[in-house]
Amino acid sequence: MEKSGLWGWQCKSSVIAKENCVLQCLSPPCYELVYESDPLEEGEKDFTRSQEYKYCMHSPKNNRRMDVVDKFFQTDSQKMIAAMH
């Protein structure tokens, strides 16, 4: 991806590629923590990682450590999913 903020070819190649680029553009540190090692793939819906990313985005910068994010979701993700059903 181009660091200039412009949409490069790889960000336009598919819908999911564009989504990965948007996530990275919005918060490079959160993208790195949640998605960089395993980017979203075509057709993939990952509710847990989506929530982890949102949590990271809204956390103070000092709390953007994956162990903090993981600890939060290990205890609350099942409650959140159950509440949605």
Distance bins in CASP14 RR format, pairs under 12 A and 6 or more apart:
PFRMAT RR
TARGET T0000
AUTHOR 0000-0000-0000
RMODE 2
METHOD distances of the structure
MODEL  1
1 7 0 0 0 0 1 0 0 0 0 0 0
1 8 1 0 0 1 0 0 0 0 0 0 0
1 9 0 0 0 0 1 0 0 0 0 0 0
1 10 1 0 0 1 0 0 0 0 0 0 0
1 11 1 0 1 0 0 0 0 0 0 0 0
1 12 0 0 0 0 0 1 0 0 0 0 0
1 13 0 0 0 0 0 1 0 0 0 0 0
1 17 0 0 0 0 1 0 0 0 0 0 0
1 18 0 0 0 0 0 1 0 0 0 0 0
1 20 0 0 0 0 1 0 0 0 0 0 0
1 21 1 0 1 0 0 0 0 0 0 0 0
1 22 0 0 0 0 0 1 0 0 0 0 0
1 23 0 0 0 0 0 1 0 0 0 0 0
1 24 1 0 0 1 0 0 0 0 0 0 0
1 25 0 0 0 0 1 0 0 0 0 0 0
1 28 0 0 0 0 0 1 0 0 0 0 0
1 31 0 0 0 0 0 1 0 0 0 0 0
1 36 0 0 0 0 0 1 0 0 0 0 0
1 39 0 0 0 0 0 1 0 0 0 0 0
2 8 1 0 1 0 0 0 0 0 0 0 0
2 9 0 0 0 0 1 0 0 0 0 0 0
2 10 0 0 0 0 1 0 0 0 0 0 0
2 11 0 0 0 0 1 0 0 0 0 0 0
2 12 0 0 0 0 0 1 0 0 0 0 0
2 21 0 0 0 0 1 0 0 0 0 0 0
2 24 0 0 0 0 0 1 0 0 0 0 0
2 25 0 0 0 0 0 1 0 0 0 0 0
3 21 0 0 0 0 0 1 0 0 0 0 0
3 24 0 0 0 0 0 1 0 0 0 0 0
3 25 0 0 0 0 0 1 0 0 0 0 0
3 28 0 0 0 0 1 0 0 0 0 0 0
4 11 0 0 0 0 0 1 0 0 0 0 0
4 25 0 0 0 0 0 1 0 0 0 0 0
5 11 0 0 0 0 1 0 0 0 0 0 0
5 21 0 0 0 0 1 0 0 0 0 0 0
5 22 0 0 0 0 0 1 0 0 0 0 0
5 24 0 0 0 0 0 1 0 0 0 0 0
5 25 1 0 0 1 0 0 0 0 0 0 0
5 26 0 0 0 0 0 1 0 0 0 0 0
5 28 0 0 0 0 0 1 0 0 0 0 0
6 12 0 0 0 0 0 1 0 0 0 0 0
6 21 0 0 0 0 0 1 0 0 0 0 0
6 25 0 0 0 0 0 1 0 0 0 0 0
7 13 0 0 0 0 0 1 0 0 0 0 0
7 17 0 0 0 0 0 1 0 0 0 0 0
7 18 1 0 0 1 0 0 0 0 0 0 0
7 21 1 0 0 1 0 0 0 0 0 0 0
7 22 0 0 0 0 1 0 0 0 0 0 0
7 24 0 0 0 0 0 1 0 0 0 0 0
7 25 0 0 0 0 1 0 0 0 0 0 0
8 17 0 0 0 0 1 0 0 0 0 0 0
8 18 0 0 0 0 1 0 0 0 0 0 0
8 21 1 0 0 1 0 0 0 0 0 0 0
8 25 0 0 0 0 0 1 0 0 0 0 0
9 17 0 0 0 0 1 0 0 0 0 0 0
9 18 0 0 0 0 0 1 0 0 0 0 0
9 21 0 0 0 0 0 1 0 0 0 0 0
10 16 0 0 0 0 0 1 0 0 0 0 0
10 17 1 0 1 0 0 0 0 0 0 0 0
10 18 0 0 0 0 1 0 0 0 0 0 0
10 20 0 0 0 0 1 0 0 0 0 0 0
10 21 1 0 0 1 0 0 0 0 0 0 0
10 24 0 0 0 0 0 1 0 0 0 0 0
10 39 0 0 0 0 0 1 0 0 0 0 0
11 17 1 0 1 0 0 0 0 0 0 0 0
11 18 1 0 1 0 0 0 0 0 0 0 0
11 19 0 0 0 0 1 0 0 0 0 0 0
11 20 1 0 0 1 0 0 0 0 0 0 0
11 21 1 1 0 0 0 0 0 0 0 0 0
11 22 0 0 0 0 1 0 0 0 0 0 0
11 23 0 0 0 0 0 1 0 0 0 0 0
11 24 0 0 0 0 1 0 0 0 0 0 0
11 25 0 0 0 0 1 0 0 0 0 0 0
12 18 1 0 0 1 0 0 0 0 0 0 0
12 19 0 0 0 0 0 1 0 0 0 0 0
12 20 0 0 0 0 0 1 0 0 0 0 0
12 21 0 0 0 0 1 0 0 0 0 0 0
12 22 0 0 0 0 0 1 0 0 0 0 0
13 19 0 0 0 0 0 1 0 0 0 0 0
13 20 0 0 0 0 0 1 0 0 0 0 0
13 21 0 0 0 0 1 0 0 0 0 0 0
13 42 0 0 0 0 0 1 0 0 0 0 0
14 20 0 0 0 0 1 0 0 0 0 0 0
14 21 0 0 0 0 0 1 0 0 0 0 0
14 39 0 0 0 0 0 1 0 0 0 0 0
14 40 0 0 0 0 0 1 0 0 0 0 0
14 41 0 0 0 0 1 0 0 0 0 0 0
14 42 1 0 0 1 0 0 0 0 0 0 0
14 43 0 0 0 0 1 0 0 0 0 0 0
14 44 0 0 0 0 0 1 0 0 0 0 0
15 21 0 0 0 0 0 1 0 0 0 0 0
15 22 0 0 0 0 0 1 0 0 0 0 0
15 40 0 0 0 0 0 1 0 0 0 0 0
15 41 0 0 0 0 0 1 0 0 0 0 0
15 42 1 0 0 1 0 0 0 0 0 0 0
15 43 0 0 0 0 1 0 0 0 0 0 0
15 44 0 0 0 0 0 1 0 0 0 0 0
16 22 0 0 0 0 0 1 0 0 0 0 0
16 23 0 0 0 0 0 1 0 0 0 0 0
16 35 0 0 0 0 0 1 0 0 0 0 0
16 39 0 0 0 0 1 0 0 0 0 0 0
16 40 1 0 1 0 0 0 0 0 0 0 0
16 41 1 0 0 1 0 0 0 0 0 0 0
16 42 1 0 1 0 0 0 0 0 0 0 0
16 43 1 0 0 1 0 0 0 0 0 0 0
16 44 1 0 0 1 0 0 0 0 0 0 0
16 45 0 0 0 0 0 1 0 0 0 0 0
16 46 0 0 0 0 0 1 0 0 0 0 0
17 23 0 0 0 0 0 1 0 0 0 0 0
17 24 0 0 0 0 0 1 0 0 0 0 0
17 39 0 0 0 0 1 0 0 0 0 0 0
17 40 0 0 0 0 1 0 0 0 0 0 0
17 41 0 0 0 0 0 1 0 0 0 0 0
17 42 0 0 0 0 1 0 0 0 0 0 0
17 43 0 0 0 0 0 1 0 0 0 0 0
18 24 0 0 0 0 0 1 0 0 0 0 0
18 25 0 0 0 0 0 1 0 0 0 0 0
18 39 0 0 0 0 0 1 0 0 0 0 0
18 40 0 0 0 0 0 1 0 0 0 0 0
18 42 0 0 0 0 0 1 0 0 0 0 0
19 25 0 0 0 0 0 1 0 0 0 0 0
19 26 0 0 0 0 0 1 0 0 0 0 0
19 31 0 0 0 0 0 1 0 0 0 0 0
19 35 0 0 0 0 1 0 0 0 0 0 0
19 39 0 0 0 0 1 0 0 0 0 0 0
19 40 1 0 0 1 0 0 0 0 0 0 0
19 41 0 0 0 0 0 1 0 0 0 0 0
19 42 0 0 0 0 0 1 0 0 0 0 0
19 43 0 0 0 0 0 1 0 0 0 0 0
19 44 0 0 0 0 1 0 0 0 0 0 0
19 45 0 0 0 0 0 1 0 0 0 0 0
19 46 0 0 0 0 0 1 0 0 0 0 0
19 49 0 0 0 0 0 1 0 0 0 0 0
19 50 0 0 0 0 0 1 0 0 0 0 0
19 53 0 0 0 0 0 1 0 0 0 0 0
20 26 0 0 0 0 0 1 0 0 0 0 0
20 31 1 0 0 1 0 0 0 0 0 0 0
20 34 0 0 0 0 0 1 0 0 0 0 0
20 35 1 0 0 1 0 0 0 0 0 0 0
20 36 0 0 0 0 1 0 0 0 0 0 0
20 38 0 0 0 0 0 1 0 0 0 0 0
20 39 1 0 1 0 0 0 0 0 0 0 0
20 40 1 0 1 0 0 0 0 0 0 0 0
20 41 0 0 0 0 1 0 0 0 0 0 0
20 42 0 0 0 0 0 1 0 0 0 0 0
20 44 0 0 0 0 0 1 0 0 0 0 0
20 46 0 0 0 0 0 1 0 0 0 0 0
20 49 0 0 0 0 0 1 0 0 0 0 0
20 53 0 0 0 0 0 1 0 0 0 0 0
21 28 0 0 0 0 0 1 0 0 0 0 0
21 31 0 0 0 0 1 0 0 0 0 0 0
21 35 0 0 0 0 0 1 0 0 0 0 0
21 39 0 0 0 0 1 0 0 0 0 0 0
21 40 0 0 0 0 0 1 0 0 0 0 0
22 28 0 0 0 0 0 1 0 0 0 0 0
22 30 0 0 0 0 0 1 0 0 0 0 0
22 31 0 0 0 0 1 0 0 0 0 0 0
22 35 0 0 0 0 0 1 0 0 0 0 0
22 40 0 0 0 0 0 1 0 0 0 0 0
22 53 0 0 0 0 0 1 0 0 0 0 0
23 29 0 0 0 0 0 1 0 0 0 0 0
23 30 1 0 0 1 0 0 0 0 0 0 0
23 31 1 0 1 0 0 0 0 0 0 0 0
23 32 0 0 0 0 0 1 0 0 0 0 0
23 33 0 0 0 0 0 1 0 0 0 0 0
23 34 0 0 0 0 1 0 0 0 0 0 0
23 35 1 0 0 1 0 0 0 0 0 0 0
23 36 0 0 0 0 1 0 0 0 0 0 0
23 39 0 0 0 0 1 0 0 0 0 0 0
23 40 1 0 0 1 0 0 0 0 0 0 0
23 46 0 0 0 0 0 1 0 0 0 0 0
23 49 0 0 0 0 1 0 0 0 0 0 0
23 50 0 0 0 0 1 0 0 0 0 0 0
23 52 0 0 0 0 0 1 0 0 0 0 0
23 53 1 0 0 1 0 0 0 0 0 0 0
23 54 0 0 0 0 0 1 0 0 0 0 0
23 56 0 0 0 0 0 1 0 0 0 0 0
23 57 0 0 0 0 1 0 0 0 0 0 0
24 30 0 0 0 0 1 0 0 0 0 0 0
24 31 1 0 1 0 0 0 0 0 0 0 0
24 32 0 0 0 0 1 0 0 0 0 0 0
24 33 0 0 0 0 0 1 0 0 0 0 0
24 34 0 0 0 0 0 1 0 0 0 0 0
24 35 1 0 0 1 0 0 0 0 0 0 0
24 36 0 0 0 0 1 0 0 0 0 0 0
24 39 0 0 0 0 1 0 0 0 0 0 0
24 40 0 0 0 0 0 1 0 0 0 0 0
24 53 0 0 0 0 0 1 0 0 0 0 0
25 31 0 0 0 0 1 0 0 0 0 0 0
26 34 0 0 0 0 0 1 0 0 0 0 0
26 35 0 0 0 0 0 1 0 0 0 0 0
26 53 0 0 0 0 1 0 0 0 0 0 0
26 54 0 0 0 0 0 1 0 0 0 0 0
26 56 0 0 0 0 0 1 0 0 0 0 0
26 57 1 0 0 1 0 0 0 0 0 0 0
26 58 0 0 0 0 0 1 0 0 0 0 0
27 33 0 0 0 0 1 0 0 0 0 0 0
27 34 0 0 0 0 1 0 0 0 0 0 0
27 35 0 0 0 0 0 1 0 0 0 0 0
27 36 0 0 0 0 0 1 0 0 0 0 0
27 52 0 0 0 0 0 1 0 0 0 0 0
27 53 1 0 0 1 0 0 0 0 0 0 0
27 54 0 0 0 0 0 1 0 0 0 0 0
27 55 0 0 0 0 0 1 0 0 0 0 0
27 56 1 0 0 1 0 0 0 0 0 0 0
27 57 1 0 1 0 0 0 0 0 0 0 0
27 58 0 0 0 0 0 1 0 0 0 0 0
27 59 0 0 0 0 0 1 0 0 0 0 0
27 61 0 0 0 0 0 1 0 0 0 0 0
27 64 0 0 0 0 1 0 0 0 0 0 0
28 34 0 0 0 0 0 1 0 0 0 0 0
28 35 0 0 0 0 0 1 0 0 0 0 0
28 36 0 0 0 0 1 0 0 0 0 0 0
28 53 0 0 0 0 0 1 0 0 0 0 0
28 56 0 0 0 0 0 1 0 0 0 0 0
28 57 0 0 0 0 0 1 0 0 0 0 0
28 64 0 0 0 0 0 1 0 0 0 0 0
29 35 0 0 0 0 0 1 0 0 0 0 0
29 36 0 0 0 0 0 1 0 0 0 0 0
29 53 0 0 0 0 0 1 0 0 0 0 0
29 56 1 0 0 1 0 0 0 0 0 0 0
29 57 0 0 0 0 1 0 0 0 0 0 0
29 59 0 0 0 0 0 1 0 0 0 0 0
29 60 0 0 0 0 0 1 0 0 0 0 0
29 61 1 0 0 1 0 0 0 0 0 0 0
29 62 0 0 0 0 0 1 0 0 0 0 0
29 63 0 0 0 0 0 1 0 0 0 0 0
29 64 1 0 1 0 0 0 0 0 0 0 0
29 65 0 0 0 0 1 0 0 0 0 0 0
29 66 0 0 0 0 0 1 0 0 0 0 0
29 69 0 0 0 0 0 1 0 0 0 0 0
30 36 0 0 0 0 1 0 0 0 0 0 0
30 49 0 0 0 0 0 1 0 0 0 0 0
30 50 0 0 0 0 0 1 0 0 0 0 0
30 51 0 0 0 0 0 1 0 0 0 0 0
30 52 0 0 0 0 1 0 0 0 0 0 0
30 53 1 0 1 0 0 0 0 0 0 0 0
30 54 0 0 0 0 1 0 0 0 0 0 0
30 55 0 0 0 0 1 0 0 0 0 0 0
30 56 1 1 0 0 0 0 0 0 0 0 0
30 57 1 0 1 0 0 0 0 0 0 0 0
30 58 0 0 0 0 1 0 0 0 0 0 0
30 59 0 0 0 0 1 0 0 0 0 0 0
30 61 0 0 0 0 0 1 0 0 0 0 0
30 63 0 0 0 0 0 1 0 0 0 0 0
30 64 1 0 0 1 0 0 0 0 0 0 0
30 65 0 0 0 0 0 1 0 0 0 0 0
30 66 0 0 0 0 1 0 0 0 0 0 0
30 68 0 0 0 0 0 1 0 0 0 0 0
30 69 0 0 0 0 1 0 0 0 0 0 0
31 37 0 0 0 0 0 1 0 0 0 0 0
31 38 0 0 0 0 0 1 0 0 0 0 0
31 39 0 0 0 0 1 0 0 0 0 0 0
31 40 0 0 0 0 0 1 0 0 0 0 0
31 49 0 0 0 0 0 1 0 0 0 0 0
31 52 0 0 0 0 0 1 0 0 0 0 0
31 53 1 0 0 1 0 0 0 0 0 0 0
31 56 0 0 0 0 1 0 0 0 0 0 0
31 57 0 0 0 0 1 0 0 0 0 0 0
31 64 0 0 0 0 0 1 0 0 0 0 0
31 66 0 0 0 0 0 1 0 0 0 0 0
32 38 0 0 0 0 0 1 0 0 0 0 0
32 39 0 0 0 0 0 1 0 0 0 0 0
32 53 0 0 0 0 0 1 0 0 0 0 0
32 56 0 0 0 0 1 0 0 0 0 0 0
32 64 0 0 0 0 1 0 0 0 0 0 0
32 65 0 0 0 0 0 1 0 0 0 0 0
32 66 0 0 0 0 1 0 0 0 0 0 0
32 69 0 0 0 0 0 1 0 0 0 0 0
33 49 0 0 0 0 1 0 0 0 0 0 0
33 52 1 0 0 1 0 0 0 0 0 0 0
33 53 0 0 0 0 1 0 0 0 0 0 0
33 55 0 0 0 0 0 1 0 0 0 0 0
33 56 1 0 0 1 0 0 0 0 0 0 0
33 57 0 0 0 0 0 1 0 0 0 0 0
33 59 0 0 0 0 0 1 0 0 0 0 0
33 63 0 0 0 0 0 1 0 0 0 0 0
33 64 1 0 0 1 0 0 0 0 0 0 0
33 65 1 0 0 1 0 0 0 0 0 0 0
33 66 1 0 1 0 0 0 0 0 0 0 0
33 67 0 0 0 0 1 0 0 0 0 0 0
33 68 0 0 0 0 1 0 0 0 0 0 0
33 69 1 0 0 1 0 0 0 0 0 0 0
33 70 0 0 0 0 1 0 0 0 0 0 0
34 40 0 0 0 0 0 1 0 0 0 0 0
34 46 0 0 0 0 1 0 0 0 0 0 0
34 48 0 0 0 0 1 0 0 0 0 0 0
34 49 1 0 1 0 0 0 0 0 0 0 0
34 50 0 0 0 0 1 0 0 0 0 0 0
34 51 0 0 0 0 1 0 0 0 0 0 0
34 52 1 0 1 0 0 0 0 0 0 0 0
34 53 1 0 1 0 0 0 0 0 0 0 0
34 54 0 0 0 0 1 0 0 0 0 0 0
34 55 0 0 0 0 1 0 0 0 0 0 0
34 56 1 0 0 1 0 0 0 0 0 0 0
34 57 0 0 0 0 1 0 0 0 0 0 0
34 59 0 0 0 0 0 1 0 0 0 0 0
34 64 0 0 0 0 0 1 0 0 0 0 0
34 65 0 0 0 0 0 1 0 0 0 0 0
34 66 1 0 0 1 0 0 0 0 0 0 0
34 69 1 0 0 1 0 0 0 0 0 0 0
34 70 0 0 0 0 0 1 0 0 0 0 0
34 73 0 0 0 0 0 1 0 0 0 0 0
35 41 0 0 0 0 0 1 0 0 0 0 0
35 44 0 0 0 0 0 1 0 0 0 0 0
35 46 0 0 0 0 1 0 0 0 0 0 0
35 48 0 0 0 0 0 1 0 0 0 0 0
35 49 1 0 0 1 0 0 0 0 0 0 0
35 50 0 0 0 0 1 0 0 0 0 0 0
35 52 0 0 0 0 1 0 0 0 0 0 0
35 53 1 0 0 1 0 0 0 0 0 0 0
35 56 0 0 0 0 0 1 0 0 0 0 0
35 66 0 0 0 0 0 1 0 0 0 0 0
36 49 0 0 0 0 0 1 0 0 0 0 0
36 53 0 0 0 0 0 1 0 0 0 0 0
36 66 0 0 0 0 0 1 0 0 0 0 0
37 49 0 0 0 0 0 1 0 0 0 0 0
37 66 0 0 0 0 0 1 0 0 0 0 0
38 44 0 0 0 0 1 0 0 0 0 0 0
38 46 0 0 0 0 1 0 0 0 0 0 0
38 49 0 0 0 0 1 0 0 0 0 0 0
39 46 0 0 0 0 0 1 0 0 0 0 0
39 49 0 0 0 0 0 1 0 0 0 0 0
40 46 1 0 0 1 0 0 0 0 0 0 0
40 47 0 0 0 0 0 1 0 0 0 0 0
40 49 0 0 0 0 1 0 0 0 0 0 0
40 50 0 0 0 0 1 0 0 0 0 0 0
40 53 0 0 0 0 0 1 0 0 0 0 0
41 49 0 0 0 0 0 1 0 0 0 0 0
44 50 0 0 0 0 0 1 0 0 0 0 0
46 52 0 0 0 0 1 0 0 0 0 0 0
46 53 0 0 0 0 1 0 0 0 0 0 0
46 73 0 0 0 0 0 1 0 0 0 0 0
46 77 0 0 0 0 0 1 0 0 0 0 0
47 53 0 0 0 0 0 1 0 0 0 0 0
47 54 0 0 0 0 0 1 0 0 0 0 0
47 73 0 0 0 0 0 1 0 0 0 0 0
47 77 0 0 0 0 1 0 0 0 0 0 0
47 78 0 0 0 0 0 1 0 0 0 0 0
47 80 0 0 0 0 1 0 0 0 0 0 0
47 81 1 0 0 1 0 0 0 0 0 0 0
47 84 0 0 0 0 1 0 0 0 0 0 0
48 54 0 0 0 0 0 1 0 0 0 0 0
48 55 0 0 0 0 0 1 0 0 0 0 0
48 69 0 0 0 0 0 1 0 0 0 0 0
48 70 0 0 0 0 0 1 0 0 0 0 0
48 72 0 0 0 0 0 1 0 0 0 0 0
48 73 1 0 0 1 0 0 0 0 0 0 0
48 74 0 0 0 0 0 1 0 0 0 0 0
48 76 0 0 0 0 0 1 0 0 0 0 0
48 77 1 0 1 0 0 0 0 0 0 0 0
48 78 0 0 0 0 0 1 0 0 0 0 0
48 80 0 0 0 0 1 0 0 0 0 0 0
48 81 0 0 0 0 1 0 0 0 0 0 0
49 55 0 0 0 0 0 1 0 0 0 0 0
49 56 0 0 0 0 0 1 0 0 0 0 0
49 66 0 0 0 0 0 1 0 0 0 0 0
49 69 0 0 0 0 1 0 0 0 0 0 0
49 70 0 0 0 0 0 1 0 0 0 0 0
49 73 0 0 0 0 1 0 0 0 0 0 0
49 77 0 0 0 0 0 1 0 0 0 0 0
50 56 0 0 0 0 0 1 0 0 0 0 0
50 57 0 0 0 0 0 1 0 0 0 0 0
50 73 0 0 0 0 0 1 0 0 0 0 0
50 77 0 0 0 0 0 1 0 0 0 0 0
50 80 0 0 0 0 0 1 0 0 0 0 0
51 57 0 0 0 0 0 1 0 0 0 0 0
51 58 0 0 0 0 0 1 0 0 0 0 0
51 69 0 0 0 0 1 0 0 0 0 0 0
51 70 0 0 0 0 0 1 0 0 0 0 0
51 72 0 0 0 0 1 0 0 0 0 0 0
51 73 1 0 0 1 0 0 0 0 0 0 0
51 74 0 0 0 0 0 1 0 0 0 0 0
51 76 0 0 0 0 1 0 0 0 0 0 0
51 77 1 0 0 1 0 0 0 0 0 0 0
51 78 0 0 0 0 0 1 0 0 0 0 0
51 79 0 0 0 0 0 1 0 0 0 0 0
51 80 1 0 0 1 0 0 0 0 0 0 0
51 81 0 0 0 0 1 0 0 0 0 0 0
51 84 0 0 0 0 0 1 0 0 0 0 0
52 58 0 0 0 0 0 1 0 0 0 0 0
52 59 0 0 0 0 0 1 0 0 0 0 0
52 64 0 0 0 0 0 1 0 0 0 0 0
52 65 0 0 0 0 0 1 0 0 0 0 0
52 66 0 0 0 0 1 0 0 0 0 0 0
52 67 0 0 0 0 0 1 0 0 0 0 0
52 68 0 0 0 0 0 1 0 0 0 0 0
52 69 1 0 1 0 0 0 0 0 0 0 0
52 70 1 0 0 1 0 0 0 0 0 0 0
52 71 0 0 0 0 0 1 0 0 0 0 0
52 72 0 0 0 0 1 0 0 0 0 0 0
52 73 1 0 1 0 0 0 0 0 0 0 0
52 74 0 0 0 0 0 1 0 0 0 0 0
52 76 0 0 0 0 0 1 0 0 0 0 0
52 77 0 0 0 0 1 0 0 0 0 0 0
52 80 0 0 0 0 0 1 0 0 0 0 0
53 59 0 0 0 0 0 1 0 0 0 0 0
53 64 0 0 0 0 0 1 0 0 0 0 0
53 66 0 0 0 0 0 1 0 0 0 0 0
53 69 0 0 0 0 1 0 0 0 0 0 0
53 73 0 0 0 0 0 1 0 0 0 0 0
54 69 0 0 0 0 0 1 0 0 0 0 0
54 72 0 0 0 0 0 1 0 0 0 0 0
54 73 0 0 0 0 0 1 0 0 0 0 0
54 80 0 0 0 0 0 1 0 0 0 0 0
55 63 0 0 0 0 1 0 0 0 0 0 0
55 64 0 0 0 0 1 0 0 0 0 0 0
55 65 0 0 0 0 0 1 0 0 0 0 0
55 66 0 0 0 0 0 1 0 0 0 0 0
55 68 0 0 0 0 1 0 0 0 0 0 0
55 69 1 0 1 0 0 0 0 0 0 0 0
55 70 0 0 0 0 0 1 0 0 0 0 0
55 71 0 0 0 0 0 1 0 0 0 0 0
55 72 1 0 0 1 0 0 0 0 0 0 0
55 73 1 0 0 1 0 0 0 0 0 0 0
55 76 0 0 0 0 1 0 0 0 0 0 0
55 77 0 0 0 0 0 1 0 0 0 0 0
55 80 0 0 0 0 0 1 0 0 0 0 0
56 62 0 0 0 0 0 1 0 0 0 0 0
56 63 0 0 0 0 1 0 0 0 0 0 0
56 64 1 0 1 0 0 0 0 0 0 0 0
56 65 0 0 0 0 1 0 0 0 0 0 0
56 66 0 0 0 0 1 0 0 0 0 0 0
56 67 0 0 0 0 0 1 0 0 0 0 0
56 68 0 0 0 0 1 0 0 0 0 0 0
56 69 1 0 1 0 0 0 0 0 0 0 0
56 70 0 0 0 0 0 1 0 0 0 0 0
56 72 0 0 0 0 1 0 0 0 0 0 0
56 73 0 0 0 0 0 1 0 0 0 0 0
57 63 0 0 0 0 0 1 0 0 0 0 0
57 64 0 0 0 0 1 0 0 0 0 0 0
57 69 0 0 0 0 0 1 0 0 0 0 0
58 64 0 0 0 0 0 1 0 0 0 0 0
58 69 0 0 0 0 0 1 0 0 0 0 0
58 72 0 0 0 0 0 1 0 0 0 0 0
59 65 0 0 0 0 1 0 0 0 0 0 0
59 66 0 0 0 0 0 1 0 0 0 0 0
59 68 1 0 0 1 0 0 0 0 0 0 0
59 69 1 0 0 1 0 0 0 0 0 0 0
59 72 0 0 0 0 1 0 0 0 0 0 0
60 68 0 0 0 0 0 1 0 0 0 0 0
61 68 0 0 0 0 0 1 0 0 0 0 0
62 68 0 0 0 0 1 0 0 0 0 0 0
63 69 0 0 0 0 1 0 0 0 0 0 0
63 71 0 0 0 0 0 1 0 0 0 0 0
63 72 0 0 0 0 1 0 0 0 0 0 0
64 72 0 0 0 0 0 1 0 0 0 0 0
65 71 0 0 0 0 1 0 0 0 0 0 0
65 72 0 0 0 0 0 1 0 0 0 0 0
66 72 0 0 0 0 0 1 0 0 0 0 0
66 73 0 0 0 0 0 1 0 0 0 0 0
66 74 0 0 0 0 0 1 0 0 0 0 0
67 73 0 0 0 0 0 1 0 0 0 0 0
67 74 0 0 0 0 0 1 0 0 0 0 0
68 74 0 0 0 0 0 1 0 0 0 0 0
68 75 0 0 0 0 0 1 0 0 0 0 0
69 75 0 0 0 0 0 1 0 0 0 0 0
69 76 0 0 0 0 0 1 0 0 0 0 0
69 77 0 0 0 0 0 1 0 0 0 0 0
70 76 0 0 0 0 0 1 0 0 0 0 0
70 77 0 0 0 0 1 0 0 0 0 0 0
71 77 0 0 0 0 0 1 0 0 0 0 0
72 79 0 0 0 0 0 1 0 0 0 0 0
72 80 0 0 0 0 0 1 0 0 0 0 0
73 79 0 0 0 0 0 1 0 0 0 0 0
73 80 0 0 0 0 1 0 0 0 0 0 0
73 81 0 0 0 0 0 1 0 0 0 0 0
74 80 0 0 0 0 0 1 0 0 0 0 0
76 82 0 0 0 0 0 1 0 0 0 0 0
76 83 0 0 0 0 0 1 0 0 0 0 0
77 83 0 0 0 0 0 1 0 0 0 0 0
77 84 0 0 0 0 0 1 0 0 0 0 0
78 84 0 0 0 0 0 1 0 0 0 0 0
78 85 0 0 0 0 0 1 0 0 0 0 0
79 85 0 0 0 0 0 1 0 0 0 0 0
END
